[in-house]
Amino acid sequence: LATVIIGIRYQPTHALGHLLPEGTPVLLIPVLIIIETISLFIRPLALGVRLTANLTAGHLLIQLIATAASVLLPLIPTVALLTAILLLLLTLLEVAVAIIQAYVFVLLLSLYLQENV
């Protein structure tokens, strides 16, 4: 959101030029400006929500499986061991997902900065 605001503040012509493509019919200009403005301000919010949901889902799943492993340990040790192995594999997957999410965040942030600043 800060990149959008900085872009509008320091380069208003360039930043607002994205709101209206060349050759737009006159009747569509007001509607298109409203839609593009909403889209411009929602993109950073959508990025944050997507990253939060992806990372939270993995942590929640790890917590649920860890709780299941600790409950199963006194009852059925063999199943608890298999659950712990599954937990280890899921943790490795979560680390990979975190790396990919960090890459996507930096890539999209650099694209937003490039477009607005």
FILUMLUM-864909 format. One line per 8 residues: number of its first residue (from 1); their letters; for each residue x, y, z of N, C-alpha, C, CB. Coordinates in Angstrom, 2 decimals. Glycine has a CB too. Layout:
N
NUM> a> X/Y/Z/X/Y/Z/X/Y/Z/X/Y/Z | ...
//
This chain:
117
1> latviigi> 0.83/-1.19/0.00/0.00/0.00/0.00/0.88/1.25/0.00/-0.95/0.00/1.21 | 2.00/1.18/0.71/2.91/2.33/0.76/3.49/2.61/-0.62/4.04/2.10/1.77 | 3.77/1.56/-1.39/4.33/1.78/-2.73/3.32/2.50/-3.62/4.74/0.43/-3.38 | 2.06/2.17/-3.50/1.02/2.83/-4.29/0.92/4.30/-3.90/-0.34/2.12/-4.10 | 0.91/4.57/-2.60/0.79/5.95/-2.13/2.01/6.77/-2.52/0.60/5.97/-0.60 | 3.21/6.19/-2.38/4.43/6.91/-2.77/4.44/7.16/-4.27/5.69/6.11/-2.36 | 4.01/6.18/-5.04/3.94/6.36/-6.49/3.00/7.48/-6.88/3.52/5.09/-7.16 | 1.84/7.55/-6.24/0.88/8.61/-6.55/1.41/9.97/-6.09/-0.49/8.31/-5.87
9> ryqpthal> 2.14/9.98/-4.98/2.64/11.25/-4.44/3.77/11.83/-5.29/3.12/11.06/-3.01 | 4.74/10.99/-5.68/5.93/11.51/-6.36/5.83/11.48/-7.88/7.12/10.74/-5.92 | 5.07/10.56/-8.44/4.91/10.48/-9.89/3.44/10.29/-10.23/5.77/9.33/-10.49 | 2.62/11.29/-10.00/1.17/11.10/-10.18/0.79/10.78/-11.62/0.44/12.34/-9.74 | 1.47/11.37/-12.60/1.11/11.11/-13.99/1.39/9.67/-14.36/1.87/12.05/-14.93 | 2.57/9.17/-13.96/2.94/7.79/-14.27/2.07/6.80/-13.50/4.42/7.55/-13.95 | 1.84/7.06/-12.21/1.06/6.14/-11.38/-0.40/6.09/-11.81/1.15/6.55/-9.91 | -0.97/7.24/-12.14/-2.37/7.27/-12.54/-2.56/6.90/-14.00/-2.96/8.65/-12.28
17> ghllpegt> -1.48/6.84/-14.76/-1.56/6.43/-16.16/-1.98/4.99/-16.33/-0.24/6.65/-16.84 | -1.77/4.18/-15.29/-2.18/2.77/-15.34/-3.69/2.59/-15.19/-1.46/1.98/-14.26 | -4.36/3.63/-14.74/-5.79/3.52/-14.50/-6.62/3.53/-15.79/-6.25/4.64/-13.61 | -6.04/4.07/-16.85/-6.82/4.23/-18.07/-5.98/3.85/-19.29/-7.33/5.69/-18.20 | -6.24/2.69/-19.88/-5.49/2.30/-21.07/-5.82/3.20/-22.26/-5.77/0.84/-21.42 | -4.88/3.29/-23.20/-5.11/4.11/-24.40/-6.23/3.51/-25.24/-3.82/4.23/-25.23 | -7.00/4.36/-25.85/-8.06/3.90/-26.74/-9.33/3.48/-26.03/-7.57/2.78/-27.54 | -9.49/3.83/-24.78/-10.70/3.46/-24.03/-11.87/4.32/-24.52/-10.48/3.64/-22.50
25> pvllipvl> -13.02/3.69/-24.80/-14.20/4.48/-25.19/-14.59/5.45/-24.08/-15.38/3.56/-25.52 | -15.10/6.59/-24.48/-15.43/7.67/-23.54/-16.45/7.22/-22.50/-15.96/8.89/-24.30 | -17.41/6.40/-22.88/-18.44/5.95/-21.93/-17.87/5.05/-20.84/-19.55/5.22/-22.67 | -16.79/4.35/-21.13/-16.21/3.42/-20.15/-15.20/4.08/-19.22/-15.55/2.28/-20.87 | -14.79/5.29/-19.50/-13.72/5.93/-18.72/-14.05/6.02/-17.22/-13.45/7.32/-19.27 | -15.21/6.53/-16.79/-15.47/6.62/-15.34/-15.50/5.25/-14.65/-16.79/7.34/-15.09 | -16.13/4.28/-15.30/-16.24/2.95/-14.70/-14.87/2.30/-14.62/-17.22/2.05/-15.51 | -14.08/2.43/-15.67/-12.76/1.80/-15.71/-11.82/2.42/-14.68/-12.16/1.94/-17.11
33> iiietisl> -11.91/3.72/-14.48/-11.07/4.37/-13.47/-11.42/3.87/-12.07/-11.22/5.91/-13.54 | -12.69/3.71/-11.80/-13.12/3.21/-10.48/-12.64/1.78/-10.27/-14.66/3.28/-10.33 | -12.83/0.93/-11.27/-12.42/-0.48/-11.16/-10.91/-0.59/-10.99/-12.87/-1.27/-12.40 | -10.14/0.14/-11.77/-8.68/0.08/-11.69/-8.16/0.65/-10.37/-8.05/0.83/-12.86 | -8.81/1.67/-9.84/-8.40/2.23/-8.55/-8.63/1.22/-7.43/-9.16/3.54/-8.25 | -9.77/0.57/-7.44/-10.05/-0.46/-6.43/-9.05/-1.60/-6.56/-11.50/-1.00/-6.58 | -8.78/-2.02/-7.78/-7.81/-3.09/-8.02/-6.42/-2.70/-7.53/-7.76/-3.43/-9.51 | -6.03/-1.46/-7.75/-4.71/-0.98/-7.34/-4.52/-1.05/-5.84/-4.51/0.45/-7.82
41> firplalg> -5.57/-0.71/-5.09/-5.45/-0.71/-3.63/-5.72/-2.08/-3.01/-6.40/0.30/-3.04 | -6.38/-2.98/-3.72/-6.67/-4.30/-3.17/-5.52/-5.28/-3.39/-7.94/-4.85/-3.80 | -4.71/-5.08/-4.41/-3.61/-6.01/-4.70/-2.68/-6.23/-3.51/-2.81/-5.50/-5.86 | -2.17/-5.19/-2.84/-1.30/-5.45/-1.68/-2.04/-6.16/-0.54/-0.73/-4.14/-1.17 | -3.30/-5.83/-0.35/-4.08/-6.49/0.69/-4.26/-7.97/0.37/-5.45/-5.80/0.84 | -4.54/-8.28/-0.89/-4.70/-9.67/-1.31/-3.40/-10.45/-1.14/-5.17/-9.75/-2.77 | -2.27/-9.81/-1.42/-0.98/-10.45/-1.23/-0.76/-10.80/0.24/0.15/-9.55/-1.74 | -1.06/-9.88/1.12/-0.89/-10.14/2.55/-1.81/-11.24/3.06/-1.13/-8.88/3.33
49> vrltanlt> -3.06/-11.23/2.61/-4.01/-12.27/3.04/-3.58/-13.64/2.53/-5.43/-11.94/2.53 | -3.12/-13.70/1.29/-2.69/-14.98/0.71/-1.48/-15.54/1.45/-2.36/-14.81/-0.78 | -0.50/-14.70/1.72/0.68/-15.16/2.45/0.32/-15.61/3.86/1.73/-14.06/2.50 | -0.52/-14.84/4.54/-0.93/-15.20/5.90/-1.68/-16.52/5.93/-1.80/-14.09/6.51 | -2.59/-16.71/4.99/-3.37/-17.95/4.95/-2.49/-19.16/4.66/-4.48/-17.85/3.90 | -1.57/-19.03/3.72/-0.70/-20.16/3.38/0.19/-20.55/4.55/0.15/-19.82/2.17 | 0.77/-19.58/5.21/1.66/-19.90/6.32/0.89/-20.38/7.55/2.49/-18.68/6.68 | -0.27/-19.80/7.81/-1.06/-20.22/8.97/-1.60/-21.64/8.80/-2.22/-19.25/9.20
57> aghlliql> -2.01/-21.98/7.60/-2.55/-23.33/7.36/-1.49/-24.39/7.65/-3.05/-23.46/5.91 | -0.27/-24.16/7.22/0.80/-25.13/7.48/1.10/-25.27/8.96/2.06/-24.74/6.74 | 1.17/-24.14/9.66/1.44/-24.19/11.10/0.30/-24.88/11.85/1.66/-22.78/11.65 | -0.91/-24.63/11.44/-2.06/-25.26/12.09/-2.03/-26.78/11.89/-3.37/-24.67/11.53 | -1.71/-27.22/10.69/-1.63/-28.65/10.42/-0.52/-29.31/11.22/-1.42/-28.89/8.92 | 0.62/-28.64/11.34/1.72/-29.17/12.15/1.29/-29.29/13.61/2.97/-28.27/12.04 | 0.60/-28.29/14.13/0.14/-28.32/15.52/-0.84/-29.47/15.75/-0.51/-26.99/15.90 | -1.77/-29.66/14.81/-2.74/-30.76/14.96/-2.07/-32.13/14.94/-3.78/-30.69/13.84
65> iataasvl> -1.13/-32.32/14.05/-0.45/-33.63/13.97/0.45/-33.83/15.19/0.39/-33.73/12.67 | 1.10/-32.79/15.69/1.92/-32.91/16.90/1.07/-33.27/18.11/2.69/-31.61/17.16 | -0.11/-32.68/18.20/-1.02/-33.02/19.29/-1.48/-34.47/19.18/-2.23/-32.08/19.29 | -1.79/-34.91/17.98/-2.20/-36.31/17.78/-1.07/-37.26/18.16/-2.62/-36.54/16.32 | 0.17/-36.93/17.79/1.31/-37.80/18.13/1.50/-37.87/19.63/2.60/-37.29/17.45 | 1.35/-36.75/20.33/1.55/-36.78/21.79/0.42/-37.53/22.50/1.64/-35.35/22.33 | -0.79/-37.48/21.95/-1.91/-38.21/22.56/-1.77/-39.71/22.29/-3.26/-37.68/22.02 | -1.29/-40.06/21.09/-1.18/-41.47/20.73/0.03/-42.17/21.35/-1.10/-41.60/19.24
73> lpliptva> 1.02/-41.42/21.81/2.24/-42.03/22.33/1.99/-43.01/23.48/3.18/-40.96/22.79 | 1.21/-42.66/24.51/0.98/-43.66/25.57/0.01/-44.77/25.15/0.45/-42.97/26.81 | -0.86/-44.50/24.20/-1.88/-45.48/23.81/-1.36/-46.48/22.78/-3.10/-44.76/23.26 | -0.86/-45.99/21.66/-0.39/-46.85/20.57/0.97/-46.29/20.10/-1.44/-46.90/19.36 | 2.07/-46.76/20.68/3.37/-46.19/20.36/3.77/-46.34/18.88/4.42/-46.83/21.22 | 3.37/-47.42/18.23/3.74/-47.63/16.82/3.09/-46.57/15.93/3.32/-49.05/16.36 | 1.82/-46.32/16.14/1.12/-45.31/15.37/1.67/-43.92/15.70/-0.41/-45.37/15.64 | 2.04/-43.70/16.95/2.62/-42.42/17.34/3.95/-42.19/16.64/2.81/-42.36/18.86
81> lltailll> 4.75/-43.24/16.47/6.02/-43.13/15.75/5.78/-42.80/14.28/6.82/-44.44/15.87 | 4.81/-43.45/13.66/4.47/-43.14/12.27/3.97/-41.70/12.13/3.41/-44.12/11.74 | 3.20/-41.27/13.12/2.70/-39.89/13.10/3.85/-38.90/13.27/1.65/-39.69/14.22 | 4.83/-39.25/14.10/5.99/-38.38/14.28/6.82/-38.29/13.00/6.87/-38.89/15.45 | 6.94/-39.39/12.28/7.65/-39.38/10.99/6.89/-38.50/10.00/7.81/-40.82/10.42 | 5.57/-38.62/9.99/4.74/-37.77/9.13/4.92/-36.29/9.52/3.25/-38.18/9.25 | 5.03/-36.04/10.81/5.24/-34.68/11.30/6.58/-34.12/10.82/5.17/-34.64/12.83 | 7.61/-34.94/10.83/8.91/-34.51/10.34/8.85/-34.17/8.85/9.96/-35.61/10.59
89> lltlleva> 8.21/-35.02/8.07/8.08/-34.77/6.64/7.25/-33.50/6.37/7.45/-35.98/5.94 | 6.21/-33.32/7.13/5.38/-32.13/6.98/6.14/-30.86/7.35/4.12/-32.25/7.83 | 7.01/-30.96/8.36/7.84/-29.82/8.74/8.80/-29.45/7.62/8.62/-30.14/10.03 | 9.39/-30.45/6.98/10.26/-30.18/5.82/9.47/-29.53/4.69/10.92/-31.48/5.32 | 8.27/-30.01/4.46/7.41/-29.41/3.43/7.07/-27.97/3.80/6.13/-30.22/3.26 | 6.82/-27.71/5.06/6.48/-26.35/5.51/7.67/-25.40/5.33/6.04/-26.36/6.97 | 8.88/-25.89/5.55/10.06/-25.06/5.32/10.17/-24.72/3.83/11.35/-25.79/5.80 | 9.92/-25.69/2.96/9.94/-25.44/1.52/8.86/-24.43/1.13/9.75/-26.76/0.73
97> vaiiqayv> 7.68/-24.57/1.69/6.60/-23.63/1.40/6.97/-22.23/1.87/5.28/-24.09/2.07 | 7.59/-22.12/3.03/7.99/-20.80/3.54/9.02/-20.15/2.61/8.57/-20.93/4.97 | 9.94/-20.93/2.07/10.92/-20.39/1.13/10.23/-19.91/-0.14/12.00/-21.45/0.79 | 9.31/-20.70/-0.65/8.58/-20.32/-1.86/7.73/-19.07/-1.60/7.68/-21.49/-2.36 | 7.08/-19.00/-0.45/6.26/-17.84/-0.12/7.13/-16.58/-0.01/5.49/-18.07/1.19 | 8.31/-16.71/0.57/9.21/-15.56/0.66/9.63/-15.10/-0.73/10.45/-15.92/1.50 | 9.91/-16.05/-1.61/10.27/-15.70/-2.99/9.13/-14.98/-3.70/10.66/-16.97/-3.77 | 7.92/-15.50/-3.57/6.76/-14.87/-4.21/6.52/-13.48/-3.64/5.49/-15.75/-4.02
105> fvlllsly> 6.66/-13.32/-2.33/6.46/-12.02/-1.70/7.46/-11.00/-2.24/6.58/-12.13/-0.19 | 8.73/-11.37/-2.29/9.76/-10.45/-2.78/9.55/-10.14/-4.26/11.16/-11.03/-2.55 | 9.18/-11.15/-5.05/8.95/-10.93/-6.47/7.79/-9.96/-6.71/8.67/-12.27/-7.17 | 6.67/-10.20/-6.05/5.52/-9.31/-6.23/5.78/-7.91/-5.67/4.29/-9.91/-5.56 | 6.49/-7.85/-4.55/6.82/-6.54/-3.99/7.71/-5.75/-4.95/7.51/-6.69/-2.63 | 8.67/-6.42/-5.56/9.54/-5.72/-6.51/8.75/-5.28/-7.74/10.72/-6.62/-6.93 | 7.78/-6.09/-8.17/6.93/-5.68/-9.29/6.08/-4.46/-8.93/6.03/-6.83/-9.73 | 5.54/-4.44/-7.72/4.75/-3.28/-7.29/5.62/-2.04/-7.20/4.08/-3.56/-5.94
113> lqenv> 6.83/-2.20/-6.66/7.74/-1.06/-6.56/8.14/-0.55/-7.94/8.98/-1.44/-5.78 | 8.41/-1.48/-8.84/8.80/-1.09/-10.19/7.68/-0.34/-10.91/9.21/-2.33/-10.99 | 6.46/-0.74/-10.64/5.32/-0.11/-11.30/4.98/1.25/-10.73/4.13/-0.99/-11.20 | 5.21/1.43/-9.43/4.71/2.64/-8.76/5.77/3.66/-8.36/3.96/2.24/-7.56 | 7.00/3.27/-8.29/8.02/4.22/-7.80/9.01/4.52/-8.90/8.74/3.66/-6.57
//
